[in-house]
Amino acid sequence: MTMRTPISRVRGLGSAKGGTHHWWMQRLTAIALVPLSIWFVISMICLASADYAAVSAWMATPLTAVLMLLLVVATFYHMQLGLQVVIEDYIHGEGTKMVCLIGLKLGSFALGVAAAFAVLKVAF
Amino acid sequence: MNTGNRPLSPHIQVYRWQWTMMLSITHRATGIALAVGALLLVCWLLALASGPAAFADVHGFLGSWLGRLLLFGWTWSLMYHLANGIRHLFWDMGVGLELQAAQASAYAVIVLSIAATLAIWVAGYMAAGALG
């Protein structure tokens, strides 16, 4: 016999209180990264011989800046979700695991902010 | 809480080696490699924002043999993770989960990721005028 209420079972929120959010966000960012990463790779091919001035001019166009910001946000969100699972799978000591997870989450956020700032600085 | 006596699922060495297993492991490995590559993306963007001197330093490293080797590895990791990621998204829709289909898409991911990587580098060198 379960002590859980029907609504708690429907919501699917176990002790982690997370439900399917992790899974859903991983898919959502993956879908976003399909066109964004293809765009990025094609752009890098086109910029293969570009110098500083040419890359700056390219980055400063509104379309590039917006797509690059979207790429940065989706990449670092997706990255920290994936590495979180790697840490949870392989690091078993609770303390070490927690330190790694906090470092990962804060580090990914900081890197994402740094990358976004760099794009905006070139764009404005 | 005592967690010592819980049953464990069979570990990896119990299973016969299969392509689908290899691809799953490689998906995780390329994901970790791409996380390291994301650091390079941040360096590249920060260098661009810092000015010509910093940008020249980063480009100098990327143009070296080590830099090109790393970029080549990251290109393949990205193509693999992209192709296999799309395979995963089809699985999420319930498509291609049968053994034969999963096997066929595994081969397709390997071939596509290698072909795309080579095409990208040929295109890159052509765009740079290095191949005439």
gemmi code that builds the backbone of each chain (N, CA, C; Angstrom):
import gemmi

chains = {
    "A": [
        ("MET", (0.847, -1.204, 0.000), (0.000, 0.000, 0.000), (0.872, 1.239, 0.000)),
        ("THR", (0.556, 2.154, -0.812), (1.338, 3.392, -0.873), (0.686, 4.472, -0.029)),
        ("MET", (1.530, 5.254, 0.606), (1.039, 6.364, 1.422), (0.945, 7.659, 0.612)),
        ("ARG", (1.347, 7.566, -0.656), (1.363, 8.794, -1.452), (-0.017, 9.110, -1.995)),
        ("THR", (-0.298, 10.387, -2.095), (-1.586, 10.801, -2.638), (-1.573, 10.641, -4.153)),
        ("PRO", (-2.738, 10.451, -4.777), (-2.776, 10.308, -6.240), (-2.114, 11.501, -6.951)),
        ("ILE", (-2.316, 12.716, -6.445), (-1.759, 13.891, -7.132), (-0.233, 13.865, -7.104)),
        ("SER", (0.338, 13.361, -5.986), (1.796, 13.327, -5.927), (2.349, 12.298, -6.909)),
        ("ARG", (1.592, 11.213, -7.136), (2.033, 10.208, -8.102), (1.922, 10.742, -9.528)),
        ("VAL", (0.859, 11.490, -9.797), (0.675, 12.053, -11.131), (1.790, 13.039, -11.448)),
        ("ARG", (2.148, 13.840, -10.459), (3.204, 14.829, -10.702), (4.568, 14.174, -10.887)),
        ("GLY", (4.716, 12.947, -10.386), (5.963, 12.225, -10.595), (7.147, 12.836, -9.883)),
        ("LEU", (6.933, 13.610, -8.871), (8.030, 14.240, -8.153), (8.438, 13.360, -6.982)),
        ("GLY", (9.586, 12.700, -7.095), (10.068, 11.853, -6.016), (10.814, 12.677, -4.990)),
        ("SER", (11.761, 12.031, -4.330), (12.488, 12.721, -3.272), (13.357, 13.845, -3.815)),
        ("ALA", (13.677, 13.787, -5.120), (14.507, 14.839, -5.711), (13.692, 16.097, -6.005)),
        ("LYS", (12.363, 16.000, -5.959), (11.456, 17.115, -6.251), (11.691, 17.685, -7.642)),
        ("GLY", (12.239, 16.843, -8.522), (12.591, 17.350, -9.843), (11.692, 16.868, -10.962)),
        ("GLY", (11.137, 15.648, -10.781), (10.305, 15.097, -11.842), (11.063, 14.980, -13.146)),
        ("THR", (10.418, 15.362, -14.239), (11.022, 15.200, -15.562), (11.725, 16.462, -16.045)),
        ("HIS", (11.909, 17.443, -15.157), (12.461, 18.720, -15.604), (13.843, 18.571, -16.230)),
        ("HIS", (14.711, 17.787, -15.582), (16.066, 17.584, -16.111), (16.013, 16.981, -17.505)),
        ("TRP", (15.242, 15.907, -17.641), (15.097, 15.204, -18.918), (14.550, 16.144, -19.991)),
        ("TRP", (13.520, 16.885, -19.642), (12.862, 17.777, -20.596), (13.798, 18.895, -21.051)),
        ("MET", (14.524, 19.512, -20.113), (15.419, 20.609, -20.478), (16.596, 20.115, -21.317)),
        ("GLN", (17.045, 18.868, -21.056), (18.120, 18.307, -21.856), (17.669, 18.152, -23.309)),
        ("ARG", (16.446, 17.681, -23.500), (15.905, 17.529, -24.868), (15.673, 18.885, -25.515)),
        ("LEU", (15.112, 19.809, -24.729), (14.806, 21.142, -25.270), (16.081, 21.834, -25.755)),
        ("THR", (17.136, 21.826, -24.936), (18.391, 22.455, -25.342), (19.045, 21.670, -26.482)),
        ("ALA", (18.852, 20.350, -26.509), (19.406, 19.539, -27.609), (18.773, 19.952, -28.934)),
        ("ILE", (17.433, 20.113, -28.923), (16.727, 20.510, -30.148), (17.216, 21.886, -30.605)),
        ("ALA", (17.396, 22.812, -29.652), (17.885, 24.152, -29.996), (19.290, 24.082, -30.582)),
        ("LEU", (20.107, 23.170, -30.060), (21.516, 23.106, -30.466), (21.707, 22.461, -31.842)),
        ("VAL", (20.698, 21.750, -32.343), (20.849, 21.154, -33.681), (21.075, 22.250, -34.727)),
        ("PRO", (20.130, 23.186, -34.919), (20.408, 24.230, -35.923), (21.526, 25.186, -35.504)),
        ("LEU", (21.631, 25.484, -34.209), (22.640, 26.454, -33.756), (24.060, 25.940, -33.986)),
        ("SER", (24.299, 24.655, -33.700), (25.662, 24.158, -33.878), (25.998, 24.004, -35.363)),
        ("ILE", (24.991, 23.656, -36.191), (25.246, 23.603, -37.640), (25.595, 25.003, -38.160)),
        ("TRP", (24.847, 26.003, -37.707), (25.159, 27.393, -38.081), (26.569, 27.782, -37.635)),
        ("PHE", (26.927, 27.403, -36.420), (28.249, 27.756, -35.880), (29.374, 27.132, -36.716)),
        ("VAL", (29.225, 25.850, -37.047), (30.266, 25.162, -37.809), (30.413, 25.791, -39.203)),
        ("ILE", (29.279, 26.073, -39.877), (29.342, 26.698, -41.203), (29.996, 28.083, -41.100)),
        ("SER", (29.663, 28.829, -40.043), (30.266, 30.147, -39.845), (31.778, 30.037, -39.670)),
        ("MET", (32.211, 29.033, -38.890), (33.648, 28.875, -38.647), (34.382, 28.512, -39.947)),
        ("ILE", (33.727, 27.718, -40.821), (34.334, 27.405, -42.131), (34.523, 28.698, -42.921)),
        ("CYS", (33.475, 29.535, -42.931), (33.540, 30.789, -43.688), (34.591, 31.735, -43.112)),
        ("LEU", (34.859, 31.633, -41.807), (35.812, 32.524, -41.145), (37.217, 31.928, -41.068)),
        ("ALA", (37.436, 30.823, -41.789), (38.696, 30.075, -41.640), (39.931, 30.961, -41.811)),
        ("SER", (39.858, 31.921, -42.745), (41.046, 32.756, -42.968), (40.813, 34.200, -42.516)),
        ("ALA", (39.736, 34.431, -41.729), (39.395, 35.801, -41.341), (40.335, 36.321, -40.251)),
        ("ASP", (40.665, 37.616, -40.313), (41.505, 38.225, -39.280), (40.619, 38.846, -38.189)),
        ("TYR", (41.275, 39.515, -37.237), (40.558, 40.084, -36.093), (39.440, 41.025, -36.533)),
        ("ALA", (39.749, 41.920, -37.481), (38.756, 42.906, -37.924), (37.547, 42.226, -38.555)),
        ("ALA", (37.818, 41.203, -39.371), (36.721, 40.523, -40.061), (35.844, 39.750, -39.077)),
        ("VAL", (36.474, 39.067, -38.100), (35.697, 38.308, -37.112), (34.880, 39.269, -36.236)),
        ("SER", (35.489, 40.402, -35.833), (34.771, 41.395, -35.026), (33.560, 41.938, -35.772)),
        ("ALA", (33.764, 42.273, -37.049), (32.663, 42.830, -37.854), (31.533, 41.814, -37.980)),
        ("TRP", (31.917, 40.542, -38.171), (30.913, 39.475, -38.284), (30.148, 39.317, -36.966)),
        ("MET", (30.886, 39.315, -35.837), (30.261, 39.129, -34.527), (29.336, 40.298, -34.180)),
        ("ALA", (29.641, 41.493, -34.710), (28.887, 42.694, -34.335), (27.549, 42.807, -35.068)),
        ("THR", (27.321, 41.983, -36.090), (26.019, 42.062, -36.766), (24.947, 41.488, -35.839)),
        ("PRO", (23.758, 42.098, -35.849), (22.700, 41.659, -34.915), (22.374, 40.172, -35.024)),
        ("LEU", (22.286, 39.658, -36.238), (21.935, 38.243, -36.410), (22.976, 37.336, -35.758)),
        ("THR", (24.259, 37.635, -36.028), (25.325, 36.820, -35.446), (25.310, 36.890, -33.926)),
        ("ALA", (25.208, 38.142, -33.399), (25.262, 38.313, -31.943), (24.133, 37.546, -31.254)),
        ("VAL", (22.926, 37.635, -31.824), (21.775, 36.955, -31.210), (21.947, 35.434, -31.290)),
        ("LEU", (22.338, 34.940, -32.470), (22.523, 33.494, -32.614), (23.641, 32.999, -31.700)),
        ("MET", (24.708, 33.797, -31.559), (25.820, 33.389, -30.699), (25.382, 33.352, -29.235)),
        ("LEU", (24.576, 34.340, -28.819), (24.057, 34.336, -27.444), (23.176, 33.104, -27.204)),
        ("LEU", (22.327, 32.785, -28.187), (21.469, 31.600, -28.051), (22.325, 30.336, -27.969)),
        ("LEU", (23.356, 30.290, -28.803), (24.264, 29.134, -28.789), (24.940, 28.986, -27.431)),
        ("VAL", (25.408, 30.106, -26.884), (26.103, 30.081, -25.593), (25.157, 29.597, -24.487)),
        ("VAL", (23.951, 30.163, -24.437), (22.989, 29.797, -23.387), (22.631, 28.314, -23.500)),
        ("ALA", (22.288, 27.876, -24.718), (21.876, 26.477, -24.910), (23.039, 25.524, -24.621)),
        ("THR", (24.248, 25.898, -25.066), (25.418, 25.038, -24.865), (25.709, 24.829, -23.381)),
        ("PHE", (25.772, 25.937, -22.620), (26.155, 25.790, -21.212), (25.039, 25.176, -20.374)),
        ("TYR", (23.796, 25.422, -20.750), (22.695, 24.760, -20.047), (22.769, 23.246, -20.286)),
        ("HIS", (22.935, 22.882, -21.575), (23.004, 21.474, -21.957), (24.222, 20.793, -21.324)),
        ("MET", (25.343, 21.536, -21.316), (26.594, 20.998, -20.781), (26.477, 20.655, -19.297)),
        ("GLN", (25.918, 21.585, -18.517), (25.864, 21.328, -17.083), (24.842, 20.226, -16.750)),
        ("LEU", (23.801, 20.076, -17.577), (22.865, 18.957, -17.354), (23.568, 17.624, -17.594)),
        ("GLY", (24.357, 17.564, -18.683), (25.042, 16.322, -19.024), (26.116, 15.968, -18.014)),
        ("LEU", (26.951, 16.960, -17.659), (28.040, 16.689, -16.718), (27.499, 16.386, -15.326)),
        ("GLN", (26.337, 16.938, -14.998), (25.708, 16.623, -13.708), (25.470, 15.115, -13.584)),
        ("VAL", (24.964, 14.518, -14.663), (24.682, 13.078, -14.643), (25.975, 12.278, -14.564)),
        ("VAL", (27.020, 12.757, -15.263), (28.320, 12.079, -15.201), (28.834, 12.075, -13.756)),
        ("ILE", (28.753, 13.227, -13.101), (29.201, 13.324, -11.705), (28.362, 12.410, -10.814)),
        ("GLU", (27.044, 12.444, -10.996), (26.154, 11.618, -10.162), (26.400, 10.132, -10.371)),
        ("ASP", (26.835, 9.752, -11.592), (27.077, 8.333, -11.887), (28.388, 7.830, -11.290)),
        ("TYR", (29.426, 8.671, -11.311), (30.767, 8.154, -11.015), (31.322, 8.589, -9.668)),
        ("ILE", (30.771, 9.635, -9.077), (31.308, 10.104, -7.796), (30.327, 9.726, -6.697)),
        ("HIS", (30.774, 8.837, -5.805), (29.831, 8.235, -4.872), (29.851, 8.848, -3.476)),
        ("GLY", (30.975, 9.463, -3.083), (30.994, 10.111, -1.777), (30.076, 11.329, -1.774)),
        ("GLU", (29.187, 11.382, -0.810), (28.176, 12.454, -0.819), (28.813, 13.845, -0.803)),
        ("GLY", (29.842, 14.011, 0.057), (30.483, 15.323, 0.171), (31.174, 15.737, -1.116)),
        ("THR", (31.995, 14.811, -1.657), (32.710, 15.097, -2.899), (31.736, 15.391, -4.020)),
        ("LYS", (30.670, 14.568, -4.088), (29.675, 14.738, -5.138), (29.052, 16.138, -5.060)),
        ("MET", (28.714, 16.545, -3.851), (28.063, 17.841, -3.674), (29.003, 18.983, -4.082)),
        ("VAL", (30.278, 18.858, -3.671), (31.265, 19.885, -4.041), (31.394, 19.973, -5.562)),
        ("CYS", (31.466, 18.803, -6.217), (31.586, 18.772, -7.676), (30.359, 19.396, -8.347)),
        ("LEU", (29.177, 19.045, -7.837), (27.949, 19.556, -8.447), (27.843, 21.076, -8.292)),
        ("ILE", (28.201, 21.564, -7.097), (28.145, 23.016, -6.876), (29.167, 23.716, -7.781)),
        ("GLY", (30.379, 23.143, -7.841), (31.406, 23.705, -8.722), (30.961, 23.716, -10.171)),
        ("LEU", (30.339, 22.597, -10.605), (29.863, 22.496, -11.983), (28.804, 23.550, -12.281)),
        ("LYS", (27.801, 23.642, -11.401), (26.675, 24.551, -11.652), (27.141, 26.000, -11.669)),
        ("LEU", (27.936, 26.376, -10.657), (28.403, 27.765, -10.587), (29.396, 28.055, -11.710)),
        ("GLY", (30.282, 27.082, -11.981), (31.287, 27.264, -13.036), (30.648, 27.413, -14.412)),
        ("SER", (29.659, 26.562, -14.721), (28.978, 26.646, -16.014), (28.287, 27.988, -16.166)),
        ("PHE", (27.650, 28.428, -15.083), (26.936, 29.709, -15.133), (27.924, 30.842, -15.377)),
        ("ALA", (29.063, 30.802, -14.650), (30.078, 31.859, -14.802), (30.639, 31.873, -16.224)),
        ("LEU", (30.918, 30.681, -16.781), (31.448, 30.609, -18.143), (30.429, 31.143, -19.152)),
        ("GLY", (29.167, 30.796, -18.943), (28.115, 31.278, -19.827), (27.993, 32.795, -19.782)),
        ("VAL", (28.070, 33.366, -18.585), (28.004, 34.821, -18.433), (29.216, 35.477, -19.099)),
        ("ALA", (30.411, 34.891, -18.904), (31.629, 35.444, -19.515), (31.521, 35.438, -21.037)),
        ("ALA", (31.042, 34.327, -21.587), (30.907, 34.226, -23.042), (29.874, 35.230, -23.560)),
        ("ALA", (28.743, 35.347, -22.860), (27.697, 36.284, -23.274), (28.202, 37.719, -23.201)),
        ("PHE", (28.945, 38.036, -22.133), (29.504, 39.387, -22.006), (30.443, 39.687, -23.172)),
        ("ALA", (31.282, 38.710, -23.536), (32.232, 38.909, -24.629), (31.503, 39.203, -25.936)),
        ("VAL", (30.431, 38.425, -26.200), (29.651, 38.648, -27.430), (29.069, 40.059, -27.420)),
        ("LEU", (28.477, 40.463, -26.283), (27.827, 41.774, -26.199), (28.850, 42.902, -26.318)),
        ("LYS", (30.021, 42.709, -25.732), (31.049, 43.756, -25.787), (31.483, 43.997, -27.235)),
        ("VAL", (31.629, 42.901, -27.994), (32.015, 43.052, -29.399), (30.865, 43.663, -30.196)),
        ("ALA", (29.628, 43.291, -29.822), (28.465, 43.722, -30.598), (28.148, 45.204, -30.401)),
        ("PHE", (28.458, 45.759, -29.202), (28.053, 47.153, -28.948), (29.230, 48.108, -29.091)),
    ],
    "B": [
        ("MET", (21.602, 5.819, 6.845), (20.947, 4.876, 5.927), (21.952, 3.848, 5.434)),
        ("ASN", (21.640, 2.560, 5.575), (22.536, 1.514, 5.110), (22.262, 1.219, 3.641)),
        ("THR", (23.263, 1.475, 2.805), (23.085, 1.206, 1.376), (24.007, 0.083, 0.917)),
        ("GLY", (24.690, -0.566, 1.875), (25.716, -1.534, 1.513), (25.188, -2.848, 0.965)),
        ("ASN", (23.976, -3.263, 1.367), (23.500, -4.593, 1.001), (22.523, -4.595, -0.178)),
        ("ARG", (22.401, -3.445, -0.809), (21.446, -3.407, -1.913), (21.980, -4.190, -3.111)),
        ("PRO", (21.081, -4.808, -3.875), (21.541, -5.540, -5.064), (22.076, -4.571, -6.110)),
        ("LEU", (23.126, -5.002, -6.815), (23.707, -4.182, -7.876), (23.304, -4.748, -9.228)),
        ("SER", (23.130, -3.889, -10.209), (22.895, -4.381, -11.564), (24.212, -4.927, -12.100)),
        ("PRO", (24.141, -5.885, -13.032), (25.377, -6.472, -13.561), (26.267, -5.385, -14.153)),
        ("HIS", (27.574, -5.519, -13.937), (28.469, -4.478, -14.428), (28.838, -4.750, -15.889)),
        ("ILE", (29.560, -3.785, -16.461), (29.754, -3.719, -17.912), (30.432, -4.966, -18.494)),
        ("GLN", (31.321, -5.596, -17.711), (32.073, -6.723, -18.285), (31.226, -7.976, -18.474)),
        ("VAL", (29.998, -7.991, -17.930), (29.115, -9.139, -18.080), (28.578, -9.225, -19.504)),
        ("TYR", (28.448, -8.075, -20.162), (27.762, -8.053, -21.449), (28.708, -8.313, -22.621)),
        ("ARG", (28.159, -8.939, -23.653), (28.885, -9.099, -24.913), (29.013, -7.727, -25.568)),
        ("TRP", (30.153, -7.448, -26.144), (30.404, -6.145, -26.760), (29.492, -5.953, -27.967)),
        ("GLN", (28.866, -4.760, -28.037), (27.974, -4.476, -29.161), (28.183, -3.045, -29.633)),
        ("TRP", (27.862, -2.795, -30.892), (27.987, -1.444, -31.445), (27.139, -0.438, -30.683)),
        ("THR", (25.893, -0.831, -30.382), (24.976, 0.097, -29.727), (25.506, 0.524, -28.355)),
        ("MET", (26.184, -0.436, -27.681), (26.788, -0.144, -26.377), (27.946, 0.839, -26.547)),
        ("MET", (28.755, 0.576, -27.586), (29.915, 1.421, -27.874), (29.473, 2.855, -28.162)),
        ("LEU", (28.381, 2.995, -28.927), (27.913, 4.333, -29.283), (27.418, 5.093, -28.063)),
        ("SER", (26.785, 4.368, -27.155), (26.272, 5.013, -25.940), (27.419, 5.557, -25.098)),
        ("ILE", (28.479, 4.746, -24.957), (29.646, 5.181, -24.187), (30.323, 6.371, -24.870)),
        ("THR", (30.428, 6.274, -26.208), (31.083, 7.344, -26.964), (30.289, 8.648, -26.884)),
        ("HIS", (28.956, 8.536, -26.792), (28.134, 9.740, -26.669), (28.511, 10.517, -25.409)),
        ("ARG", (28.688, 9.784, -24.327), (29.084, 10.426, -23.069), (30.500, 10.988, -23.163)),
        ("ALA", (31.407, 10.200, -23.754), (32.806, 10.640, -23.872), (32.910, 11.900, -24.723)),
        ("THR", (32.194, 11.934, -25.859), (32.252, 13.126, -26.710), (31.592, 14.306, -26.006)),
        ("GLY", (30.582, 14.051, -25.194), (29.954, 15.129, -24.419), (30.951, 15.773, -23.468)),
        ("ILE", (31.753, 14.927, -22.804), (32.776, 15.451, -21.884), (33.842, 16.224, -22.679)),
        ("ALA", (34.237, 15.668, -23.839), (35.226, 16.357, -24.683), (34.691, 17.716, -25.125)),
        ("LEU", (33.415, 17.761, -25.474), (32.823, 19.018, -25.937), (32.718, 20.042, -24.802)),
        ("ALA", (32.581, 19.572, -23.568), (32.578, 20.483, -22.425), (33.936, 21.175, -22.312)),
        ("VAL", (35.006, 20.408, -22.570), (36.347, 21.010, -22.584), (36.445, 21.988, -23.762)),
        ("GLY", (35.872, 21.584, -24.894), (35.857, 22.462, -26.062), (35.100, 23.753, -25.807)),
        ("ALA", (34.081, 23.688, -24.945), (33.312, 24.891, -24.603), (34.192, 25.917, -23.891)),
        ("LEU", (35.198, 25.422, -23.156), (36.165, 26.333, -22.526), (36.921, 27.117, -23.595)),
        ("LEU", (37.271, 26.410, -24.672), (37.976, 27.067, -25.763), (37.092, 28.124, -26.426)),
        ("LEU", (35.800, 27.817, -26.567), (34.861, 28.793, -27.144), (34.837, 30.066, -26.300)),
        ("VAL", (34.822, 29.893, -24.972), (34.833, 31.048, -24.074), (36.134, 31.840, -24.234)),
        ("CYS", (37.275, 31.124, -24.301), (38.580, 31.784, -24.505), (38.571, 32.587, -25.800)),
        ("TRP", (38.058, 31.971, -26.862), (38.024, 32.610, -28.183), (37.169, 33.884, -28.139)),
        ("LEU", (35.990, 33.795, -27.515), (35.095, 34.957, -27.429), (35.701, 36.050, -26.559)),
        ("LEU", (36.288, 35.670, -25.417), (36.901, 36.669, -24.532), (38.101, 37.338, -25.214)),
        ("ALA", (38.863, 36.551, -25.987), (40.009, 37.120, -26.709), (39.532, 38.131, -27.751)),
        ("LEU", (38.446, 37.757, -28.431), (37.879, 38.673, -29.439), (37.436, 39.976, -28.780)),
        ("ALA", (36.859, 39.861, -27.574), (36.388, 41.051, -26.860), (37.544, 41.853, -26.264)),
        ("SER", (38.698, 41.196, -26.049), (39.823, 41.873, -25.389), (40.681, 42.678, -26.356)),
        ("GLY", (40.663, 42.314, -27.637), (41.436, 43.089, -28.597), (42.332, 42.251, -29.484)),
        ("PRO", (42.979, 42.878, -30.461), (43.762, 42.170, -31.483), (44.893, 41.321, -30.907)),
        ("ALA", (45.558, 41.807, -29.841), (46.711, 41.066, -29.315), (46.275, 39.726, -28.725)),
        ("ALA", (45.233, 39.753, -27.872), (44.725, 38.523, -27.259), (44.177, 37.586, -28.326)),
        ("PHE", (43.500, 38.165, -29.319), (42.930, 37.347, -30.398), (44.038, 36.649, -31.183)),
        ("ALA", (45.140, 37.376, -31.416), (46.271, 36.799, -32.146), (46.883, 35.639, -31.355)),
        ("ASP", (46.948, 35.784, -30.025), (47.487, 34.711, -29.175), (46.655, 33.439, -29.317)),
        ("VAL", (45.312, 33.584, -29.184), (44.430, 32.411, -29.264), (44.504, 31.796, -30.651)),
        ("HIS", (44.516, 32.643, -31.688), (44.585, 32.111, -33.045), (45.932, 31.447, -33.325)),
        ("GLY", (46.982, 31.995, -32.682), (48.302, 31.386, -32.825), (48.297, 29.969, -32.287)),
        ("PHE", (47.649, 29.784, -31.122), (47.554, 28.441, -30.545), (46.701, 27.525, -31.430)),
        ("LEU", (45.550, 28.041, -31.886), (44.648, 27.209, -32.687), (45.270, 26.826, -34.019)),
        ("GLY", (46.158, 27.679, -34.531), (46.798, 27.390, -35.806), (47.959, 26.423, -35.686)),
        ("SER", (48.442, 26.195, -34.445), (49.559, 25.263, -34.251), (49.088, 23.834, -34.492)),
        ("TRP", (50.054, 22.913, -34.550), (49.684, 21.514, -34.782), (48.793, 20.975, -33.668)),
        ("LEU", (49.161, 21.317, -32.416), (48.344, 20.870, -31.293), (46.941, 21.463, -31.377)),
        ("GLY", (46.876, 22.752, -31.680), (45.584, 23.428, -31.801), (44.706, 22.801, -32.857)),
        ("ARG", (45.314, 22.519, -34.027), (44.548, 21.915, -35.118), (44.100, 20.501, -34.767)),
        ("LEU", (44.969, 19.770, -34.078), (44.610, 18.411, -33.662), (43.405, 18.446, -32.714)),
        ("LEU", (43.463, 19.390, -31.744), (42.343, 19.530, -30.802), (41.075, 19.934, -31.546)),
        ("LEU", (41.189, 20.894, -32.465), (40.010, 21.340, -33.219), (39.428, 20.197, -34.052)),
        ("PHE", (40.327, 19.376, -34.632), (39.850, 18.236, -35.426), (39.082, 17.254, -34.524)),
        ("GLY", (39.638, 16.992, -33.345), (38.969, 16.104, -32.390), (37.619, 16.659, -31.946)),
        ("TRP", (37.593, 17.968, -31.704), (36.330, 18.580, -31.286), (35.313, 18.599, -32.419)),
        ("THR", (35.796, 18.768, -33.665), (34.875, 18.736, -34.808), (34.191, 17.371, -34.881)),
        ("TRP", (35.003, 16.310, -34.772), (34.392, 14.980, -34.836), (33.476, 14.748, -33.621)),
        ("SER", (33.923, 15.175, -32.426), (33.083, 14.999, -31.233), (31.742, 15.685, -31.410)),
        ("LEU", (31.773, 16.899, -31.982), (30.525, 17.648, -32.183), (29.640, 16.951, -33.212)),
        ("MET", (30.235, 16.504, -34.311), (29.449, 15.834, -35.353), (28.859, 14.527, -34.824)),
        ("TYR", (29.662, 13.801, -34.038), (29.180, 12.543, -33.471), (28.040, 12.801, -32.481)),
        ("HIS", (28.268, 13.754, -31.565), (27.286, 14.042, -30.516), (25.992, 14.590, -31.136)),
        ("LEU", (26.155, 15.359, -32.219), (24.998, 15.904, -32.945), (24.204, 14.785, -33.616)),
        ("ALA", (24.908, 13.927, -34.377), (24.231, 12.850, -35.099), (23.597, 11.852, -34.126)),
        ("ASN", (24.359, 11.454, -33.108), (23.818, 10.483, -32.156), (22.742, 11.117, -31.273)),
        ("GLY", (22.860, 12.437, -31.045), (21.835, 13.153, -30.287), (20.505, 13.145, -31.033)),
        ("ILE", (20.569, 13.336, -32.359), (19.351, 13.286, -33.172), (18.771, 11.869, -33.122)),
        ("ARG", (19.659, 10.859, -33.129), (19.218, 9.458, -32.981), (18.452, 9.283, -31.667)),
        ("HIS", (18.990, 9.889, -30.597), (18.318, 9.820, -29.296), (16.959, 10.509, -29.327)),
        ("LEU", (16.871, 11.644, -30.033), (15.598, 12.366, -30.096), (14.540, 11.534, -30.829)),
        ("PHE", (14.960, 10.784, -31.861), (14.007, 9.885, -32.534), (13.564, 8.775, -31.591)),
        ("TRP", (14.503, 8.248, -30.809), (14.142, 7.225, -29.822), (13.103, 7.769, -28.845)),
        ("ASP", (13.274, 9.055, -28.438), (12.347, 9.670, -27.492), (10.931, 9.724, -28.067)),
        ("MET", (10.835, 9.755, -29.427), (9.522, 9.744, -30.071), (9.045, 8.307, -30.316)),
        ("GLY", (9.862, 7.342, -29.867), (9.480, 5.935, -30.026), (9.834, 5.367, -31.384)),
        ("VAL", (10.675, 6.096, -32.156), (11.034, 5.668, -33.506), (12.423, 5.029, -33.495)),
        ("GLY", (12.549, 3.873, -34.132), (13.870, 3.273, -34.344), (14.436, 2.517, -33.161)),
        ("LEU", (13.566, 2.098, -32.249), (14.051, 1.401, -31.055), (14.266, -0.091, -31.274)),
        ("GLU", (13.738, -0.632, -32.406), (13.910, -2.061, -32.669), (15.391, -2.349, -32.898)),
        ("LEU", (15.785, -3.603, -32.615), (17.205, -3.960, -32.639), (17.866, -3.628, -33.966)),
        ("GLN", (17.208, -4.039, -35.083), (17.815, -3.820, -36.397), (17.931, -2.341, -36.718)),
        ("ALA", (16.873, -1.577, -36.379), (16.897, -0.141, -36.663), (17.968, 0.557, -35.829)),
        ("ALA", (18.090, 0.162, -34.568), (19.094, 0.772, -33.688), (20.500, 0.451, -34.175)),
        ("GLN", (20.666, -0.774, -34.700), (21.958, -1.183, -35.253), (22.293, -0.365, -36.504)),
        ("ALA", (21.289, -0.235, -37.394), (21.495, 0.494, -38.650), (21.804, 1.964, -38.380)),
        ("SER", (21.072, 2.575, -37.439), (21.309, 3.995, -37.147), (22.662, 4.172, -36.472)),
        ("ALA", (23.132, 3.140, -35.756), (24.465, 3.211, -35.155), (25.529, 3.329, -36.238)),
        ("TYR", (25.438, 2.463, -37.272), (26.389, 2.542, -38.378), (26.287, 3.906, -39.058)),
        ("ALA", (25.037, 4.376, -39.254), (24.822, 5.652, -39.940), (25.497, 6.795, -39.180)),
        ("VAL", (25.398, 6.767, -37.850), (26.005, 7.827, -37.025), (27.521, 7.823, -37.192)),
        ("ILE", (28.131, 6.627, -37.186), (29.592, 6.540, -37.324), (30.029, 7.090, -38.675)),
        ("VAL", (29.372, 6.598, -39.751), (29.755, 7.018, -41.102), (29.512, 8.520, -41.292)),
        ("LEU", (28.326, 8.988, -40.874), (27.974, 10.398, -41.054), (28.927, 11.316, -40.296)),
        ("SER", (29.265, 10.943, -39.053), (30.098, 11.836, -38.250), (31.501, 11.949, -38.846)),
        ("ILE", (32.037, 10.838, -39.367), (33.369, 10.880, -39.979), (33.312, 11.665, -41.294)),
        ("ALA", (32.274, 11.393, -42.113), (32.145, 12.088, -43.405), (31.979, 13.593, -43.189)),
        ("ALA", (31.145, 13.979, -42.222), (30.900, 15.403, -41.958), (32.181, 16.085, -41.479)),
        ("THR", (32.939, 15.393, -40.614), (34.185, 15.969, -40.101), (35.172, 16.236, -41.229)),
        ("LEU", (35.339, 15.236, -42.114), (36.268, 15.409, -43.239), (35.777, 16.515, -44.159)),
        ("ALA", (34.463, 16.554, -44.428), (33.904, 17.585, -45.313), (34.132, 18.977, -44.735)),
        ("ILE", (33.954, 19.110, -43.416), (34.135, 20.414, -42.761), (35.572, 20.885, -42.905)),
        ("TRP", (36.524, 19.965, -42.724), (37.942, 20.381, -42.779), (38.389, 20.663, -44.201)),
        ("VAL", (37.885, 19.885, -45.157), (38.195, 20.192, -46.563), (37.612, 21.552, -46.921)),
        ("ALA", (36.350, 21.792, -46.505), (35.700, 23.075, -46.799), (36.443, 24.222, -46.130)),
        ("GLY", (36.899, 24.004, -44.890), (37.625, 25.037, -44.162), (38.928, 25.411, -44.849)),
        ("TYR", (39.676, 24.374, -45.273), (40.953, 24.644, -45.958), (40.711, 25.282, -47.330)),
        ("MET", (39.624, 24.867, -47.993), (39.292, 25.485, -49.288), (38.918, 26.947, -49.101)),
        ("ALA", (38.119, 27.221, -48.038), (37.703, 28.605, -47.766), (38.912, 29.468, -47.445)),
        ("ALA", (39.924, 28.861, -46.803), (41.131, 29.608, -46.458), (42.096, 29.687, -47.639)),
        ("GLY", (41.743, 29.027, -48.731), (42.571, 29.087, -49.927), (43.788, 28.196, -49.883)),
        ("ALA", (43.816, 27.266, -48.912), (45.001, 26.432, -48.731), (45.057, 25.275, -49.724)),
        ("LEU", (43.904, 24.953, -50.336), (43.875, 23.826, -51.264), (43.797, 24.310, -52.712)),
        ("GLY", (44.141, 25.556, -52.918), (44.116, 26.110, -54.290), (42.711, 26.349, -54.751)),
    ],
}
model = gemmi.Model(1)
for chain_id, residues in chains.items():
    chain = gemmi.Chain(chain_id)
    for i, (resn, *xyz) in enumerate(residues, 1):
        res = gemmi.Residue()
        res.name, res.seqid = resn, gemmi.SeqId(i, " ")
        for name, pos in zip(("N", "CA", "C"), xyz):
            atom = gemmi.Atom()
            atom.name, atom.element = name, gemmi.Element(name[0])
            atom.pos, atom.b_iso = gemmi.Position(*pos), 0.0
            res.add_atom(atom)
        chain.add_residue(res)
    model.add_chain(chain)
structure = gemmi.Structure()
structure.add_model(model)
structure.setup_entities()
